[in-house]
Amino acid sequence: MSAPAIPNLNSLRRGGHRGRGRGRVDHGPHAGGCNQLHHDEIVQHTDNDAATSRQSAVDAGYLEDPFSALLHTGAPVSRRLPLMNRGTYVRTTCIDRIVDTFLASAGEGRKQIISLGAGSDTRYFRLRQKRRKRDVIYHELDFEANTRRKIAQLRSPGFEAAAKQFAEVDMRGADVQLSHDAAAFMSSDYVVHPQDLRHLSQKETLLTGVDMTLPTLIISECCLVYLPPEGADAVLHYFSQLFPETTPLAIAIYEPIRPHDSFGKTMVSNLMSRGIQLRTLEKYAGLDEQRTRLRTHGFREDGAGPSGGAEAADIDFIWQRWVAPEEKERVEGLEWMDEVEEFVLLAKHYCICWGWKGFGDNSAWKDLPGPMS
């Protein structure tokens, strides 16, 4: 998870006279380019922006996360624009809801979550805080530079104390193993892998601790969009083929869409000015393309086998349909937002796409509303 600059919303306003500067939105840590090493470093470093956006939303009361500040090593956090805080809130809560749907659909017994390009994400610890049962093994994959930095923070005295207090997690427990270079971490239910996703399909051995028999959820938060289209497809193919048809498998992808209108063009241009390319955006430019993408990798209805499906919705739809009225009232009361039109514009250029297969007749997935519902 990381964050490039978004377009200057003032330039897209009617009349263009109420500018309040530039904000940021989140993106992920895997990309390519003509100067690949330099580009990788740029993208790795942007994880600090993601942490800043998350901490701003926590400080403003949108989210509860006692771990966020402890993984943020930058300067004191400046408050993001209200529309950015709301965007971070919707993004976080919609993925949380998909995680909850997966856990409910998978039934009793051990389950598995694999987060791609996890960066400084705190979802594992928030999940443990909310769900005390130790029935989920959580894997995080990211560049080695990011995993080494995160592991150092996870084993700092402040974070260790918070992990014990709020999540009952011992970062130095008897089951903890640390690689000799401190870039990989493994415990009985939490594994951090230093893994460049571009090389995942070439990996000769299974990722440490991954169990092909466990119900599994793959999470990609603004990660695959920075791979070349064939590279992103290779990652999805790898995981869709890794698990047998008898293993329930789900996926959640959050990333930008709609690059062809004025906002989308400006977003792409601003990112390219920083050396960052949204490399799958042309191929998966809209909700239909996102659904088709998942169906291609087996997340579809199949009369000959276990039931499945794929759905996608933009973040504006998620705000309108997934957030309960009383929760909307709470969020809207946190701070005055005079950029309502701009929030809608921004929210329509990001989407959440989710797919599932192998869960039998469990209807929990179909209870998640989408535009086609």
C-alpha positions as CSV (number, residue, x, y, z in Angstrom):
1,M,0.0,0.0,0.0
2,S,1.4,3.3,-1.0
3,A,0.3,6.7,-2.3
4,P,1.0,8.9,-5.2
5,A,-0.3,12.5,-5.7
6,I,-3.8,12.8,-7.1
7,P,-4.9,15.4,-9.7
8,N,-5.3,19.0,-8.5
9,L,-9.0,18.9,-7.8
10,N,-9.2,22.7,-8.2
11,S,-8.4,22.3,-11.9
12,L,-11.5,20.1,-12.3
13,R,-13.9,22.3,-10.4
14,R,-16.5,24.3,-12.2
15,G,-15.2,27.9,-12.1
16,G,-12.0,26.6,-10.5
17,H,-11.8,29.2,-7.7
18,R,-11.9,27.3,-4.4
19,G,-8.5,25.5,-4.6
20,R,-7.2,23.9,-1.4
21,G,-4.0,22.4,-2.7
22,R,-3.1,18.8,-3.6
23,G,-4.0,15.6,-1.7
24,R,-2.9,12.1,-2.1
25,V,-4.4,8.7,-2.8
26,D,-3.0,5.3,-2.2
27,H,-1.3,3.0,-4.6
28,G,0.8,-0.2,-4.5
29,P,4.4,-1.2,-4.5
30,H,5.0,-3.1,-7.7
31,A,5.7,-1.5,-11.0
32,G,7.9,-1.6,-14.1
33,G,9.6,1.0,-16.3
34,C,12.6,1.8,-18.4
35,N,14.7,2.5,-15.3
36,Q,13.4,-0.4,-13.3
37,L,15.6,-0.1,-10.2
38,H,15.0,3.6,-9.9
39,H,11.3,3.1,-10.4
40,D,11.1,0.4,-7.8
41,E,12.8,2.7,-5.3
42,I,10.2,5.4,-6.0
43,V,7.3,3.0,-5.5
44,Q,8.8,1.4,-2.4
45,H,9.2,4.8,-0.7
46,T,5.6,5.8,-1.4
47,D,4.4,3.4,1.3
48,N,5.1,6.2,3.8
49,D,2.3,8.2,2.0
50,A,-0.1,5.4,2.5
51,A,0.7,5.3,6.2
52,T,0.3,9.0,6.4
53,S,-3.2,8.9,4.8
54,R,-4.2,6.1,7.1
55,Q,-3.0,7.9,10.2
56,S,-4.8,11.1,9.1
57,A,-8.0,9.1,8.9
58,V,-7.4,7.6,12.3
59,D,-6.5,11.0,13.9
60,A,-9.7,12.5,12.5
61,G,-11.9,9.6,14.0
62,Y,-12.8,7.8,10.7
63,L,-11.0,4.6,11.7
64,E,-9.9,2.9,14.9
65,D,-6.3,1.6,14.6
66,P,-4.0,1.6,17.6
67,F,-1.2,0.1,15.4
68,S,-1.1,2.7,12.6
69,A,1.0,5.4,14.3
70,L,3.5,2.8,15.4
71,L,4.2,1.8,11.9
72,H,4.5,5.3,10.6
73,T,8.1,6.5,10.8
74,G,7.7,9.8,8.9
75,A,7.3,13.4,10.2
76,P,4.2,14.3,12.2
77,V,1.1,13.7,10.2
78,S,-0.6,16.7,8.6
79,R,-4.4,16.3,8.3
80,R,-5.5,15.3,4.8
81,L,-8.4,16.9,3.1
82,P,-11.8,15.6,4.3
83,L,-12.5,14.0,0.9
84,M,-9.2,12.1,1.2
85,N,-10.0,11.0,4.8
86,R,-13.4,9.7,3.6
87,G,-11.8,7.9,0.7
88,T,-9.4,6.2,3.0
89,Y,-12.3,5.2,5.3
90,V,-14.4,3.7,2.5
91,R,-11.4,1.8,1.0
92,T,-10.5,0.3,4.4
93,T,-14.0,-0.6,5.5
94,C,-15.0,-2.1,2.2
95,I,-12.0,-4.5,2.2
96,D,-12.7,-5.2,5.8
97,R,-16.3,-6.2,4.9
98,I,-14.9,-8.6,2.2
99,V,-12.6,-10.1,4.7
100,D,-15.6,-10.6,7.1
101,T,-17.6,-12.2,4.2
102,F,-14.7,-14.6,3.5
103,L,-14.4,-15.6,7.1
104,A,-18.1,-16.2,7.4
105,S,-18.3,-18.1,4.1
106,A,-15.3,-20.4,4.9
107,G,-17.0,-21.9,8.0
108,E,-15.2,-23.5,10.9
109,G,-11.6,-24.4,10.9
110,R,-8.4,-22.8,9.8
111,K,-8.3,-20.2,7.0
112,Q,-5.7,-18.2,5.1
113,I,-5.3,-14.6,3.8
114,I,-2.6,-13.5,1.4
115,S,-2.0,-9.8,1.0
116,L,0.0,-8.7,-2.0
117,G,2.2,-5.6,-1.7
118,A,1.1,-5.2,1.9
119,G,3.6,-2.4,2.8
120,S,2.8,-1.0,6.3
121,D,-0.7,-2.4,6.3
122,T,-2.1,-3.2,9.8
123,R,-5.0,-5.4,8.8
124,Y,-3.6,-8.6,10.4
125,F,-3.3,-6.9,13.8
126,R,-6.7,-5.2,13.5
127,L,-8.2,-8.6,12.6
128,R,-6.6,-10.2,15.6
129,Q,-7.8,-7.4,17.8
130,K,-11.4,-8.0,16.6
131,R,-11.2,-11.7,16.2
132,R,-9.4,-13.4,19.1
133,K,-9.6,-16.9,17.6
134,R,-6.3,-18.0,16.2
135,D,-7.9,-19.7,13.1
136,V,-6.4,-17.4,10.4
137,I,-2.9,-17.5,9.0
138,Y,-2.1,-14.2,7.4
139,H,0.6,-13.8,4.7
140,E,2.1,-10.5,3.5
141,L,4.2,-10.3,0.3
142,D,6.2,-7.2,-0.6
143,F,9.6,-6.0,-1.8
144,E,12.5,-7.0,0.4
145,A,13.3,-3.4,1.3
146,N,9.7,-2.9,2.5
147,T,9.5,-6.2,4.5
148,R,12.8,-5.5,6.3
149,R,11.7,-2.0,7.3
150,K,8.3,-3.3,8.5
151,I,9.8,-6.2,10.5
152,A,12.1,-3.8,12.3
153,Q,9.1,-1.6,13.3
154,L,7.0,-4.7,14.3
155,R,9.8,-5.7,16.7
156,S,10.2,-2.2,18.2
157,P,9.3,-2.0,21.9
158,G,6.3,0.3,21.3
159,F,4.8,-1.9,18.6
160,E,5.5,-5.1,20.6
161,A,3.7,-3.6,23.6
162,A,0.7,-2.6,21.5
163,A,0.5,-6.0,19.8
164,K,0.3,-7.7,23.1
165,Q,-2.1,-5.3,24.7
166,F,-4.6,-4.9,21.8
167,A,-4.2,-8.1,19.7
168,E,-2.7,-10.6,22.1
169,V,0.2,-11.1,19.7
170,D,3.7,-11.8,20.9
171,M,6.2,-10.6,18.3
172,R,9.0,-12.5,20.0
173,G,7.0,-15.6,21.0
174,A,8.5,-19.1,20.9
175,D,6.9,-19.8,17.5
176,V,8.6,-16.7,15.9
177,Q,11.3,-17.2,13.3
178,L,13.3,-14.4,11.7
179,S,15.5,-14.8,8.6
180,H,19.2,-14.1,9.0
181,D,18.8,-10.9,7.0
182,A,15.7,-9.8,9.0
183,A,13.7,-9.5,5.7
184,A,11.3,-12.5,6.5
185,F,9.2,-13.2,9.5
186,M,7.2,-16.3,10.4
187,S,5.0,-17.3,13.3
188,S,2.2,-19.8,13.5
189,D,-0.4,-17.3,12.1
190,Y,1.6,-14.4,10.6
191,V,4.2,-14.6,7.8
192,V,6.0,-11.7,6.1
193,H,7.5,-12.8,2.7
194,P,10.2,-10.7,0.8
195,Q,8.8,-11.5,-2.6
196,D,8.9,-9.5,-5.9
197,L,5.6,-10.4,-7.5
198,R,7.2,-10.2,-11.0
199,H,9.2,-13.3,-10.1
200,L,6.5,-15.2,-8.3
201,S,5.6,-17.4,-11.2
202,Q,9.3,-18.4,-11.5
203,K,9.4,-19.5,-7.9
204,E,10.4,-23.2,-7.8
205,T,9.1,-23.8,-4.2
206,L,5.9,-22.9,-2.5
207,L,5.8,-19.8,-0.4
208,T,6.7,-20.6,3.2
209,G,3.7,-21.6,5.2
210,V,1.1,-21.4,2.4
211,D,-1.3,-24.2,2.7
212,M,-3.1,-25.2,-0.6
213,T,-5.9,-26.9,1.3
214,L,-7.1,-24.0,3.4
215,P,-9.9,-21.6,2.3
216,T,-7.9,-18.6,1.0
217,L,-8.5,-14.9,0.3
218,I,-6.1,-12.9,-1.9
219,I,-6.0,-9.2,-1.3
220,S,-4.4,-6.7,-3.8
221,E,-4.7,-3.1,-2.7
222,C,-3.5,-0.9,-5.5
223,C,-0.7,-3.4,-6.3
224,L,-1.3,-5.3,-9.5
225,V,-2.0,-2.1,-11.4
226,Y,1.7,-1.3,-11.3
227,L,2.8,-4.5,-13.0
228,P,2.7,-4.9,-16.8
229,P,-0.6,-6.4,-17.8
230,E,1.0,-9.8,-18.6
231,G,2.7,-9.7,-15.2
232,A,-0.5,-8.9,-13.3
233,D,-2.2,-11.7,-15.2
234,A,0.6,-14.1,-14.3
235,V,0.1,-13.4,-10.6
236,L,-3.6,-14.1,-10.8
237,H,-2.9,-17.2,-12.9
238,Y,-0.3,-18.4,-10.4
239,F,-2.7,-18.2,-7.4
240,S,-5.8,-19.5,-9.4
241,Q,-3.8,-22.6,-10.5
242,L,-2.0,-23.0,-7.1
243,F,-5.1,-24.1,-5.3
244,P,-7.1,-27.1,-6.3
245,E,-10.8,-26.8,-7.3
246,T,-11.8,-28.3,-3.9
247,T,-10.2,-25.3,-2.0
248,P,-12.4,-22.3,-1.6
249,L,-10.7,-19.3,-3.0
250,A,-11.6,-15.6,-3.0
251,I,-9.9,-12.4,-4.2
252,A,-10.3,-8.6,-3.6
253,I,-8.7,-6.1,-5.9
254,Y,-8.7,-2.3,-5.2
255,E,-7.3,0.0,-7.9
256,P,-7.9,3.0,-10.1
257,I,-10.3,2.8,-13.1
258,R,-11.7,5.1,-15.8
259,P,-8.5,6.7,-17.2
260,H,-10.1,8.3,-20.3
261,D,-12.1,11.2,-18.9
262,S,-10.6,14.5,-17.9
263,F,-10.0,13.4,-14.3
264,G,-8.5,10.1,-15.3
265,K,-6.2,11.6,-17.8
266,T,-5.0,14.1,-15.2
267,M,-4.5,11.4,-12.7
268,V,-2.4,9.3,-15.1
269,S,-0.4,12.4,-16.2
270,N,0.4,13.4,-12.6
271,L,1.6,9.9,-11.8
272,M,3.8,9.7,-14.9
273,S,5.4,13.0,-13.9
274,R,6.6,11.2,-10.8
275,G,7.9,8.2,-12.9
276,I,4.9,6.0,-11.9
277,Q,2.9,4.1,-14.5
278,L,-0.6,2.6,-14.0
279,R,0.3,-0.3,-16.3
280,T,-2.8,-2.4,-16.3
281,L,-5.2,0.6,-16.3
282,E,-5.8,0.6,-20.1
283,K,-6.6,-3.2,-20.1
284,Y,-8.8,-3.1,-17.0
285,A,-10.2,0.4,-17.4
286,G,-13.7,-0.2,-16.2
287,L,-16.0,-2.3,-14.0
288,D,-16.9,-4.7,-16.8
289,E,-13.2,-5.3,-17.6
290,Q,-12.5,-5.9,-14.0
291,R,-15.3,-8.5,-13.7
292,T,-14.1,-10.2,-16.9
293,R,-10.6,-10.3,-15.6
294,L,-11.7,-12.4,-12.6
295,R,-14.0,-14.6,-14.6
296,T,-11.1,-15.4,-16.9
297,H,-9.2,-16.8,-13.9
298,G,-12.1,-19.0,-12.8
299,F,-14.2,-16.7,-10.5
300,R,-17.5,-17.4,-12.3
301,E,-20.7,-19.4,-12.1
302,D,-20.0,-23.0,-13.3
303,G,-22.8,-25.5,-13.5
304,A,-20.2,-28.3,-13.7
305,G,-18.5,-27.4,-10.5
306,P,-18.6,-25.4,-7.3
307,S,-20.5,-22.1,-7.6
308,G,-18.6,-18.8,-7.9
309,G,-18.8,-15.3,-9.2
310,A,-17.2,-11.9,-9.8
311,E,-18.5,-8.4,-9.1
312,A,-17.1,-4.9,-9.1
313,A,-18.2,-1.5,-7.9
314,D,-16.7,2.0,-7.7
315,I,-16.0,3.6,-4.4
316,D,-18.9,6.0,-4.8
317,F,-21.3,3.1,-5.0
318,I,-19.6,1.5,-2.0
319,W,-20.1,4.6,0.0
320,Q,-23.8,4.9,-1.0
321,R,-24.7,1.2,-0.7
322,W,-22.3,-0.5,1.7
323,V,-22.2,2.1,4.5
324,A,-25.1,2.0,6.9
325,P,-27.1,5.3,7.3
326,E,-26.1,5.7,10.9
327,E,-22.5,5.1,10.1
328,K,-22.7,7.7,7.2
329,E,-24.1,10.1,9.8
330,R,-21.2,9.5,12.1
331,V,-18.6,9.9,9.3
332,E,-20.3,13.0,7.9
333,G,-20.2,14.6,11.4
334,L,-16.5,14.2,11.9
335,E,-15.5,17.2,9.8
336,W,-17.1,19.6,7.3
337,M,-16.5,18.5,3.7
338,D,-17.2,21.2,1.1
339,E,-15.7,19.1,-1.7
340,V,-18.7,16.7,-2.0
341,E,-18.7,16.8,-5.8
342,E,-14.9,16.3,-5.8
343,F,-15.3,13.3,-3.5
344,V,-17.8,11.7,-5.9
345,L,-15.5,12.4,-8.8
346,L,-12.5,10.8,-7.0
347,A,-14.6,7.9,-5.7
348,K,-15.8,7.0,-9.2
349,H,-12.2,6.6,-10.4
350,Y,-11.4,3.8,-7.9
351,C,-13.0,0.4,-7.6
352,I,-13.2,-2.7,-5.5
353,C,-13.5,-6.0,-7.5
354,W,-14.1,-9.2,-5.7
355,G,-14.5,-12.9,-6.8
356,W,-15.1,-16.2,-5.2
357,K,-15.2,-19.9,-6.1
358,G,-15.5,-23.2,-4.4
359,F,-17.6,-22.0,-1.5
360,G,-20.6,-24.3,-2.4
361,D,-24.0,-22.8,-2.1
362,N,-23.0,-20.3,0.6
363,S,-24.9,-17.1,-0.2
364,A,-22.8,-14.7,1.8
365,W,-20.8,-13.6,-1.2
366,K,-24.0,-12.8,-3.1
367,D,-25.2,-10.6,-0.2
368,L,-22.5,-8.1,-1.1
369,P,-24.3,-5.6,-3.3
370,G,-22.9,-4.6,-6.6
371,P,-24.2,-2.4,-9.5
372,M,-25.5,-5.4,-11.2
373,S,-27.3,-6.8,-8.1
